[in-house]
Amino acid sequence: MSRTKEGRNRDLGFFERYLSAWVALCMAAGVAIGVLVPSVPAALSKFSVAQVNVPIAILIWAMIFPMMLQIDFHSILGVRRQPKGLTVTLAVNWLVKPFTMFAFAWFFLEILFAPLIETSLAREYVAGAILLGAAPCTAMVFVWSYLSKGDPAYTLVQVALNDVIMLVAFVPIVALLLGVADVIVPWETLLYSVLLYIVVPLVGGYFVRTVVVRKKGQAWFEGVFLTRFGPVTILALLVTLILLFSFQADQILGSPLHIALIAVPFVVQTLFIFALAYGWAYAWRIPHAVAAPAGLIGASNFFEMAVAVAIVLFGVTSGAVLATVVGVLIEVPIMLALVRLADWTRPAFNRRSAGSRPSARPETVPSP
């Protein structure tokens, strides 16, 4: 068992293996730049078009495009292979997760921590939480699924379906919850964000994948072409964090307590959603290879999308952007812990799902 885990860890890239440490270092570097060389974020903030910061937009596209390349939309045809698993993840992702994220963020940031956070700033933090909650994971979920020995075909189907659903569900859910949170934003701005950060890279990824597979074949695409993009997402994420935290340096140093306060509802939400999806899968006797990614997909967030939309809607120095970036910071270590929990509970899942097979009578079970 330990040898297998070590092998999986060796398969991860250098940056992926120590991602939590790199995130923390980049945050510190960003704050240092914002304090010691404030002219850098000041100059970069001027490169904006229609409320979109161009350098950050380019970096976000660099994060999103490689993951869009990995999506094989033909895998949606296999949606009926694991209907229970897909039911769990889709129900948790779209009927539960956005609303519990709003509820936890509102309760902690606007009620429980009200004496510690100014009201308008708390609402911006809640807005950032809403953006995270309405964007299910489509990037790092491949890593979480791999580490937990999840079914790769199921993971691909779930990612593809999430992207398709996000095209039509993200805007109305976010608009509804931002309205409830008394943060009113124009629908056209949300639609513009979805077009810019989902539709364009999704169509581009599909086009490039189709052309390359047609010319070079599936094996070359997966074994050679995709590997060249491996470090791009992580490197773009780390550089984006440096820029974002350089923009946020004054706010962070002015109220470091807010970082810890913002993290509280995010931690509670992550653990709650994982427990709900994973527990539901266990009760429904879903195999572990499907149950693990089902729980991990629901617990994690498409933070690249959330950061991008927060920048468009509220600006790079807003509390909403700070909240989404804090989401990046706490997600990686928590998800790694949940992966270990999924590994630890695998035997119980396997025994329960095996016991659900009608033909699994003692006399017919094959010998090991």
C-alpha positions as CSV (number, residue, x, y, z in Angstrom):
1,M,0.0,0.0,0.0
2,S,2.7,2.5,1.0
3,R,4.8,1.6,-2.0
4,T,1.7,2.3,-4.3
5,K,1.2,5.7,-2.6
6,E,4.8,6.6,-3.0
7,G,4.6,5.6,-6.7
8,R,1.7,7.9,-7.2
9,N,3.4,10.7,-5.5
10,R,6.5,10.3,-7.7
11,D,4.2,10.5,-10.7
12,L,3.0,14.0,-9.7
13,G,5.0,16.9,-11.0
14,F,7.4,18.8,-8.8
15,F,5.0,21.8,-8.5
16,E,1.9,19.6,-8.0
17,R,3.5,17.6,-5.2
18,Y,4.3,20.7,-3.1
19,L,1.4,22.9,-4.4
20,S,0.4,24.0,-0.9
21,A,3.9,25.3,-0.2
22,W,4.1,27.1,-3.5
23,V,0.7,28.8,-3.0
24,A,1.9,30.1,0.4
25,L,5.2,31.3,-1.0
26,C,3.5,33.1,-3.9
27,M,1.1,34.8,-1.6
28,A,4.0,36.0,0.6
29,A,5.9,37.1,-2.6
30,G,2.9,39.0,-3.8
31,V,2.4,40.9,-0.6
32,A,6.1,41.7,-0.5
33,I,6.0,43.1,-4.0
34,G,2.9,45.2,-3.2
35,V,4.6,46.7,-0.1
36,L,8.2,47.0,-1.3
37,V,7.6,47.8,-5.0
38,P,4.1,49.2,-5.2
39,S,4.8,50.7,-8.6
40,V,4.6,47.2,-10.1
41,P,0.9,46.4,-9.2
42,A,0.1,50.1,-9.9
43,A,1.4,49.8,-13.4
44,L,-0.2,46.4,-14.1
45,S,-3.6,47.6,-12.9
46,K,-3.7,50.2,-15.7
47,F,-3.7,47.5,-18.4
48,S,-7.5,46.9,-18.2
49,V,-10.2,46.6,-20.9
50,A,-13.9,46.6,-20.0
51,Q,-13.0,46.0,-16.3
52,V,-10.8,43.1,-17.2
53,N,-7.1,43.3,-16.2
54,V,-5.3,42.1,-19.3
55,P,-2.2,40.5,-17.7
56,I,-4.4,38.5,-15.3
57,A,-6.8,37.6,-18.0
58,I,-4.0,36.1,-20.1
59,L,-2.8,34.1,-17.0
60,I,-6.3,32.8,-16.3
61,W,-6.6,31.7,-19.9
62,A,-3.3,29.9,-19.5
63,M,-4.8,28.1,-16.4
64,I,-8.1,27.2,-18.0
65,F,-7.1,26.2,-21.6
66,P,-4.9,23.1,-20.7
67,M,-7.7,21.7,-18.6
68,M,-10.2,22.2,-21.4
69,L,-7.9,20.3,-23.7
70,Q,-8.3,17.3,-21.5
71,I,-12.1,17.1,-21.9
72,D,-13.3,14.5,-24.3
73,F,-16.9,15.4,-24.9
74,H,-17.5,12.0,-26.5
75,S,-17.2,10.7,-22.9
76,I,-20.7,12.2,-22.2
77,L,-22.0,9.2,-24.2
78,G,-21.0,7.0,-21.2
79,V,-23.1,9.0,-18.8
80,R,-25.4,6.0,-18.3
81,R,-22.6,3.8,-17.1
82,Q,-22.7,5.1,-13.6
83,P,-26.1,6.9,-13.2
84,K,-26.0,6.8,-9.4
85,G,-22.6,8.5,-9.1
86,L,-23.6,11.2,-11.6
87,T,-26.8,11.7,-9.7
88,V,-24.9,12.3,-6.5
89,T,-22.4,14.7,-8.0
90,L,-24.8,16.7,-10.1
91,A,-27.3,17.0,-7.2
92,V,-24.7,18.1,-4.7
93,N,-22.9,20.4,-7.2
94,W,-26.0,22.3,-8.4
95,L,-28.8,21.8,-6.0
96,V,-26.9,22.0,-2.7
97,K,-23.4,23.4,-2.9
98,P,-24.1,27.0,-4.1
99,F,-26.7,27.5,-1.5
100,T,-24.8,26.0,1.4
101,M,-21.8,28.1,0.5
102,F,-23.9,31.2,0.6
103,A,-25.5,30.2,3.9
104,F,-22.2,29.4,5.6
105,A,-20.5,32.5,4.3
106,W,-23.4,34.7,5.3
107,F,-23.7,33.2,8.8
108,F,-20.1,33.4,9.7
109,L,-19.0,36.6,7.9
110,E,-22.1,38.8,8.3
111,I,-23.5,37.4,11.5
112,L,-21.0,35.6,13.7
113,F,-18.0,37.7,12.7
114,A,-20.0,41.0,12.3
115,P,-18.1,42.8,15.1
116,L,-14.8,42.0,13.4
117,I,-15.6,42.9,9.7
118,E,-17.1,46.1,8.4
119,T,-20.5,45.4,6.8
120,S,-19.8,46.4,3.2
121,L,-16.6,44.4,3.2
122,A,-18.3,41.4,4.7
123,R,-20.8,41.5,1.8
124,E,-17.9,41.5,-0.7
125,Y,-16.4,38.5,1.0
126,V,-19.8,36.7,0.8
127,A,-19.9,37.6,-2.9
128,G,-16.5,35.9,-3.4
129,A,-17.8,32.9,-1.6
130,I,-20.9,32.7,-3.8
131,L,-18.7,32.7,-6.9
132,L,-16.7,29.8,-5.5
133,G,-19.8,27.9,-4.6
134,A,-21.4,28.2,-8.0
135,A,-18.3,26.9,-9.8
136,P,-17.7,23.2,-9.4
137,C,-14.1,22.0,-9.9
138,T,-13.0,21.2,-13.5
139,A,-9.3,21.5,-13.1
140,M,-7.6,20.0,-10.0
141,V,-10.3,17.3,-9.9
142,F,-8.2,15.3,-12.3
143,V,-5.4,15.3,-9.7
144,W,-7.7,14.5,-6.8
145,S,-9.3,11.7,-8.8
146,Y,-6.0,10.3,-9.8
147,L,-4.6,10.3,-6.2
148,S,-7.8,8.6,-4.9
149,K,-7.7,5.9,-7.7
150,G,-10.9,7.3,-9.1
151,D,-12.4,6.0,-12.3
152,P,-10.9,8.3,-15.0
153,A,-13.8,7.8,-17.4
154,Y,-16.3,8.8,-14.8
155,T,-14.2,11.9,-13.9
156,L,-14.1,13.0,-17.5
157,V,-17.8,12.6,-17.8
158,Q,-18.4,14.6,-14.7
159,V,-16.1,17.4,-15.8
160,A,-17.7,17.6,-19.2
161,L,-21.2,17.7,-17.8
162,N,-20.2,20.3,-15.2
163,D,-18.8,22.6,-18.0
164,V,-22.0,22.2,-20.1
165,I,-24.2,22.8,-17.1
166,M,-22.1,25.8,-16.0
167,L,-22.8,27.5,-19.3
168,V,-26.5,27.8,-18.5
169,A,-26.6,27.6,-14.6
170,F,-23.7,29.7,-13.4
171,V,-25.2,33.1,-14.3
172,P,-28.7,32.6,-12.9
173,I,-27.4,31.0,-9.7
174,V,-24.8,33.7,-9.1
175,A,-27.2,36.5,-10.0
176,L,-29.8,35.1,-7.6
177,L,-27.5,34.6,-4.7
178,L,-25.7,38.0,-5.2
179,G,-29.1,39.6,-5.1
180,V,-30.0,37.8,-1.9
181,A,-26.6,39.0,-0.5
182,D,-27.5,42.6,-1.5
183,V,-24.7,42.7,-4.0
184,I,-26.4,43.7,-7.3
185,V,-24.4,43.2,-10.5
186,P,-25.6,43.5,-14.1
187,W,-26.5,40.2,-15.9
188,E,-24.6,41.2,-18.9
189,T,-21.4,41.4,-16.9
190,L,-21.9,37.8,-15.6
191,L,-22.7,36.6,-19.1
192,Y,-19.6,38.3,-20.4
193,S,-17.5,36.5,-17.8
194,V,-18.9,33.2,-18.7
195,L,-18.3,33.9,-22.4
196,L,-14.7,35.0,-21.8
197,Y,-13.6,32.3,-19.3
198,I,-15.7,29.3,-20.2
199,V,-17.1,29.5,-23.7
200,V,-14.0,30.7,-25.5
201,P,-11.5,28.3,-23.9
202,L,-14.0,25.5,-24.1
203,V,-14.5,25.9,-27.8
204,G,-10.8,26.5,-28.3
205,G,-9.9,23.4,-26.4
206,Y,-12.4,21.3,-28.3
207,F,-11.1,22.6,-31.7
208,V,-7.4,22.1,-30.9
209,R,-8.1,18.6,-29.4
210,T,-10.1,17.6,-32.5
211,V,-7.5,18.8,-35.0
212,V,-4.6,17.2,-33.1
213,V,-6.3,13.9,-32.5
214,R,-7.3,13.7,-36.2
215,K,-3.8,14.4,-37.4
216,K,-1.7,12.6,-34.8
217,G,-4.0,10.2,-33.1
218,Q,-5.4,9.8,-29.6
219,A,-2.2,8.1,-28.1
220,W,0.1,10.9,-29.3
221,F,-2.3,13.6,-28.1
222,E,-2.5,12.2,-24.6
223,G,1.1,10.9,-24.3
224,V,2.9,13.8,-26.0
225,F,0.8,16.9,-26.6
226,L,-1.0,17.1,-23.3
227,T,2.2,16.5,-21.3
228,R,3.7,19.7,-22.8
229,F,0.9,21.6,-21.2
230,G,1.3,19.9,-17.8
231,P,3.2,22.7,-15.9
232,V,1.3,25.5,-17.6
233,T,-1.8,25.5,-15.4
234,I,0.2,25.4,-12.2
235,L,2.7,28.0,-13.2
236,A,0.0,30.3,-14.4
237,L,-1.9,29.8,-11.1
238,L,1.2,30.7,-9.1
239,V,2.0,33.8,-11.1
240,T,-1.6,34.9,-10.9
241,L,-1.5,34.5,-7.1
242,I,1.6,36.7,-7.0
243,L,-0.1,39.4,-9.0
244,L,-3.4,39.2,-7.0
245,F,-1.7,39.4,-3.7
246,S,0.4,42.3,-4.8
247,F,-2.8,44.1,-5.6
248,Q,-4.3,43.0,-2.2
249,A,-1.2,43.7,-0.1
250,D,-2.6,46.8,1.7
251,Q,-5.8,45.0,2.6
252,I,-4.0,41.9,3.8
253,L,-1.6,43.7,6.0
254,G,-4.2,46.1,7.2
255,S,-6.5,43.2,8.4
256,P,-4.6,39.9,8.5
257,L,-7.3,38.5,10.8
258,H,-9.8,38.7,7.8
259,I,-7.8,35.9,6.1
260,A,-8.5,33.5,8.9
261,L,-12.1,34.6,9.2
262,I,-12.8,34.1,5.5
263,A,-11.2,30.7,5.7
264,V,-13.7,29.4,8.4
265,P,-16.8,29.1,6.2
266,F,-14.8,27.7,3.4
267,V,-13.4,24.9,5.5
268,V,-16.8,24.1,6.9
269,Q,-18.3,24.1,3.4
270,T,-15.7,21.8,2.0
271,L,-16.0,19.3,4.8
272,F,-19.8,19.4,4.7
273,I,-20.1,18.9,1.0
274,F,-17.6,16.1,0.9
275,A,-19.3,14.3,3.8
276,L,-22.7,14.7,2.1
277,A,-21.6,13.4,-1.3
278,Y,-19.3,10.7,0.0
279,G,-21.8,9.6,2.6
280,W,-24.6,9.5,0.1
281,A,-22.4,7.4,-2.2
282,Y,-21.7,5.0,0.6
283,A,-25.4,4.7,1.6
284,W,-26.2,4.1,-2.1
285,R,-23.5,1.3,-2.4
286,I,-21.7,3.2,-5.1
287,P,-18.2,1.7,-5.9
288,H,-15.3,3.5,-4.4
289,A,-13.7,4.4,-7.8
290,V,-16.8,6.4,-8.5
291,A,-17.7,7.5,-4.9
292,A,-14.2,9.1,-4.2
293,P,-14.2,11.5,-7.2
294,A,-17.9,12.2,-6.6
295,G,-17.1,13.5,-3.1
296,L,-13.9,15.3,-4.2
297,I,-15.5,17.0,-7.2
298,G,-18.3,18.4,-5.0
299,A,-15.8,19.6,-2.3
300,S,-13.5,21.4,-4.6
301,N,-14.0,24.5,-6.7
302,F,-13.2,25.9,-10.1
303,F,-11.3,28.7,-8.4
304,E,-9.8,30.0,-11.7
305,M,-13.3,30.8,-12.9
306,A,-14.3,32.3,-9.5
307,V,-11.2,34.5,-9.4
308,A,-11.7,35.6,-13.0
309,V,-15.4,36.6,-12.5
310,A,-14.6,38.3,-9.2
311,I,-12.0,40.5,-11.0
312,V,-14.5,41.4,-13.7
313,L,-17.3,42.2,-11.4
314,F,-15.6,43.8,-8.4
315,G,-12.0,44.7,-9.5
316,V,-8.7,43.3,-8.5
317,T,-8.5,45.1,-5.1
318,S,-12.0,44.0,-4.0
319,G,-12.9,41.9,-1.0
320,A,-14.6,39.4,-3.4
321,V,-11.3,38.7,-5.1
322,L,-9.5,38.4,-1.8
323,A,-12.1,35.8,-0.7
324,T,-11.7,33.7,-3.9
325,V,-7.9,33.8,-3.5
326,V,-8.2,32.6,0.2
327,G,-10.3,29.8,-1.3
328,V,-7.3,28.8,-3.4
329,L,-5.1,28.8,-0.3
330,I,-7.2,26.6,1.9
331,E,-8.5,24.2,-0.8
332,V,-5.2,22.4,-1.6
333,P,-4.3,21.2,1.9
334,I,-7.9,20.3,2.7
335,M,-8.4,18.4,-0.5
336,L,-5.1,16.4,0.1
337,A,-6.4,15.5,3.5
338,L,-9.7,14.3,2.0
339,V,-7.9,12.3,-0.6
340,R,-6.1,10.5,2.3
341,L,-9.5,10.0,4.0
342,A,-10.9,8.5,0.8
343,D,-7.9,6.1,0.6
344,W,-8.3,5.1,4.2
345,T,-12.0,4.3,3.8
346,R,-11.7,2.4,0.4
347,P,-11.9,-1.1,2.0
348,A,-15.3,-0.3,3.7
349,F,-16.7,1.0,0.3
350,N,-15.5,-2.0,-1.6
351,R,-17.0,-4.4,1.0
352,R,-20.4,-2.6,0.9
353,S,-20.6,-2.2,-2.9
354,A,-19.6,-5.9,-3.3
355,G,-22.4,-6.9,-0.9
356,S,-24.9,-5.0,-3.0
357,R,-24.5,-7.3,-6.0
358,P,-27.4,-9.8,-6.2
359,S,-25.3,-12.6,-7.5
360,A,-22.6,-12.3,-4.8
361,R,-23.7,-15.3,-2.8
362,P,-21.0,-17.1,-0.7
363,E,-20.9,-20.1,-2.9
364,T,-20.4,-18.1,-6.1
365,V,-17.7,-15.6,-5.0
366,P,-14.5,-16.4,-6.9
367,S,-11.4,-17.3,-5.1
368,P,-8.7,-14.6,-4.8
